[in-house]
Amino acid sequence: MTPFCGWGIGQMAEVSLKRVTKVYPGNVVAVNDVSLAVNDKELLVLVGPSGCGKSTTLRIVAGLEEASDGEVRIGDRVVNDVAPKDRDIAMVFQNYALYPHMTVFGNMAFGLKLRKYPKAEIRKRVEDAAKVLGIQDKLDRKPKALSGGERQRVAVGRAIVRKPAVFLFDEPLSNLDAKLRVEMRAELNRLHQRLQTTMIYVTHDQVEAMTLGDRIVVMNDGVIQQVDEPIKVYDRPKNRFVAGFLGTPPMNFIEGNVESNGDGMVFSFGDGSSLAVPAQLATLMNGMSGSASLGIRPENLALEGSDAQSKGGVLGSVSVVEPLGDEMIVHVEAFGQILVCKVDSHQRVRVGEEITVMFDMNKAHFFDTKTGENVSMR
């Protein structure tokens, strides 16, 4: 991308959804009572598994789907009954949807021509957008002569020449290979910083969500589970679904019991072993006792020799070792389940070796086995 040199976008806008619901025939609830406020100039990412309602929510904002109930606002307007073309939004889809018989210039200019913009204005907008996106030398080419990443830039360029109040992205990088996804992710981030306009981005990829979003919205079964800055959602997941969805490898969950031992609180495993619960966490759990799920991320587990069990670890046997260059994923079988650990790749670990898994209990989470709520976040 070339340095930014004054690309102006139109009126900025907040987007708000108030108790929005979408029900399809057969009483299929795709979006369930969603309320959400997207700040002016914010890049908000909707993330969740397939079928969670994130794309439907985006399409309701765009006007491509009609809400069954609730209110949608863009800026100070209620837009429930406003046609998509009049909502001052631009959308970029997973499918680039470029016209194969048109050049890059023609594809980017097409929407402006339909709106009867003067030729000089069209050319200026297209050329300015092409410079921002680094495709100014490809305006005379047709889509078949472009790489996947270049085609995606054209699709983005077609959106930004409109100078909309809001950009909507629906899994725009899903068709790219891994290397191009990383490159385009960084370019979209820079683009948002340069354009300074409101963007809503939908993805099932947690890495995209964590790296792109000013805030992320985690959805499941049509319901918003948690909204916050990416690192806060990662460090303080509201429930077990959020905790298990974010993170690679995902969080380890261990079933057991929380008990008082007189001096404090302990978490007991099924084999009779236990770990002390730090006083700060015990205070947050407010005297909880009984069954619970302990959640701990792979990077918060460490591996030591089998003789280290007396320090408060759990003895297990290494079943899988996955070297990844700068780090290593190690699967350890202990008390009848697998613990996944993320450790330094230079640590010597062999399959079949007896080893002690050390828990950083200050980073542990405890979840109610019935509700899934994170009870260590009260």
RAGI-V44948 format. One line per field, one symbol per residue. ss: DSSP state (H for helix, E for strand, - for the rest). phi: phi as a letter, one per 40 degrees, with the letter a starting at -180 (. if undefined). burial: # if it has 24 or more other C-alpha atoms within 12 Angstrom, else .. A space follows every 50 residues. Layout:
ss->???
phi->???
burial->???
//
This chain:
ss->--------------EEEEEEEEEE---EEEEEEEEEEE----EEEEE--- ---HHHHHHHHH------EEEEEE--EE-----HHH--EEEE-------- --EHHHHHHHHHHH----HHHHHHHHHHHHHHH--HHH---EHHH--HHH HHHHHHHHHH-----EEEEE-------HHHHHHHHHHHHHHHHHH--EEE EEE--HHHHHHH--EEEEEE--EEEEEE-HHHHHH---EHHHHHH----- -EEEEEEEEE----EEEE-----EEEE-HHHHHH-----EEEEEEE-HHH EEEEEHHHHHH--EEEEEEEEEE---EEEEEEEE--EEEEEEEE------ ---EEEEEE-HHH-EEE-----EEHHH-
phi->.cdcbgccbcdcacbbbbfcbbbcdggcccbbfcbabbcdgcbbbcbicd gchcccdcccccgcbcccahbbbbgbbcbdbccdcbcfbbbbccccfccc cbcddccccdcccccgcddccccccccccccdcgbccbcccbdccbcccc ccccccccccccfccbbbbbfcbccccdcccccccccccccccccfbcbb bbaccccdccccccbbbcbafgbccabacdcccccbccaccccccchbdc dcbbcabcbcbgcibbbbcccgcabccddccccccfgdahcabcbacdcc bbbbccccdcchcbcabcbabbcbgcaacbcbcafgacbbbbbcccccbb cgccabccccccbcbbbccccgccccbd
burial->#.....#.#..############.....#####################. .#################.######...##......########.#.##. ..##########.........#..############.##.#.#....### ########################.#....#..##.###.##.####### ##############################..###############.## #########.....#####....#####..##..#..##..######### #####......########.##.....#######...######.....#. ...################..######.
//
